[in-house]
Amino acid sequence: MTAQDMTTESRTILPRRELGRSGLTVTRLMLGGGPIGGLFAPVDSATAQATLRAAWSAGIRAFDTAPHYGAGLSELRLGEFLATRPPSEYLLSTKVGRVLVPSDSPVDTEGFYGAPRMARVRDYSPDGVRSSLEASMRRLRLDRIDLALIHDPDDHARTVLDGAYPALAQLRSEGVIQAIGIGMNQTELLEWFLPRTDLDCVLIAGRYTLLDTTAGARLLPECQRRGIAVLAAGVFNSGILADPRPGARYEYQPATAEMIGRAQQIGRVCARHALPIGAVALQFTLRHPAVTAAVVGARSPAEIGEDVRYLGISVPDSVFGELADEGLIPAAAAGTP
């Protein structure tokens, strides 16, 4: 890519929000790196790079990845792409908690396709955190990480509190990382961590959507009170809120008939307003004042285009009122702004 191309791309940047008290900013859409790591289906290198280019051209300047995604494949592909972009222009998030070690197994059992032969080993110790970040920086071709998230510590709360978190706090004080967060699919443990740590942000996946507003009860209000940024991932609940057809996924698994039926009910309300369900789903999550950015995954330039289009569609507040009137979302969630 030429310097002229980079300058042209830089003129279009999505709106940014401050990431808590970290001094960082993040665009309202953040690209999640699971799909380009082969989540659910293989993605070749050329398509992965085209997807990243499309995200940058669309104004996305925040990227989230993890060693877990394709056993390092997502980080490798993101590192290849970001090597051509000025580090000052984007925010990069990766995760700790799973250390990659060589494996002879040809099969990735974590739902990723095309991944290297590496096994994931849970390790929330200080040494594990440092080892994980050093390996991530090599794959990403970077000498610093903006945001380090502790990844899925569901059964490791005390180890994280005594090991991973103090190690990251030390690295933050040394300037190796700039911000610390925890990323999970559940709200209860995130709520437990809030008063026990000094976090810059949390990433909550699938718990503030049109199908699941669990995070809206306590987690989001408490983060807002404490000045902690919220990255909301899984806004489409694995795809069902973008296309609620039979065979759709919900929470990484084939959706039940009941869940498909509920998503289709939501879709019918959206259709009455000539709105795509995906646009309503994305904007529902982003309209909560505690939500700093939505993390959206994409495996093709077309999916990037769709997500950015959703962001630009005007969704009247009355749509959320109708969803509440039909019992599809809580009344409190309909009046969030």
Order of alpha helices (4+ residues) and beta strands (2+ residues): alpha-beta-beta-beta-alpha-beta-alpha-beta-beta-beta-alpha-beta-alpha-beta-alpha-beta-alpha-beta-beta-beta-alpha-alpha-beta-alpha-alpha-alpha
